[in-house]
Amino acid sequence: MNTTAYFDALYQQDDPFEYRTRWYEARKRALTLASLPRDHYLRGWELGCSNGVLTAALAPRCAQLLATDLSEQAVSAARLALAAHAHVRVERAEHPRQWPDGTFDLIVFSELGYYLDPPTMQAMAARLAASLDAQGVLIACHWRPAFAEARCTAEFVHAQLDALLPRAFSWGDADMLLQGWSRDTRSVAEHEGLR
């Protein structure tokens, strides 16, 4: 499968995954946002930002937010959707070959890992872990059922992150797996001095 051509073809449509209209997607977005252990982040990064629907929801929670996607059409749509957010930068990038400088206190890696073959996913996990700052959180959310374009499973993707970082939380159902990792293993209640 030529991944770039696949996504370029998909993004001939305005909202190919129906992020704006499906309850499944609205629920997943709400769960992702609710899972974030802090209310605000200094430097966030969303990989695979698509048309910017989740990016727009993350924007108020980040002082700076980088959003990247492989598809030029998706990047154009996300830039348009996020034009009012001066602190959000949207770029076309092919990961893990292209990589931003510095570290992030929030990394969102959603619906992307299973498009990578297993060795590339292992390399991606290592780079993600290296880009997470000491207090940061890495969130991953992936579709569980098999599909033709998947090169590995959600469980494989998340296992690569488990091998490198302490797990902060886990939630899943038959459809999706939502998990987070952080070197700072204190709970939300511990952060707020409740225990």
Secondary structure by P-SEA (a helix, b strand, c coil): caaaaaaaaaacccccccccccaaaaaaaaaaaaacccccccbbbbccccccaaaaaacccccbbbbbbccaaaaaaaaaaacccccbbbbbbccccccccccccbbbbccccccccaaaaaaaaaaaaaaccccbbbbbbbbccccccccccaaaaaaaaaacccccccccccccccccccccccccccccccc
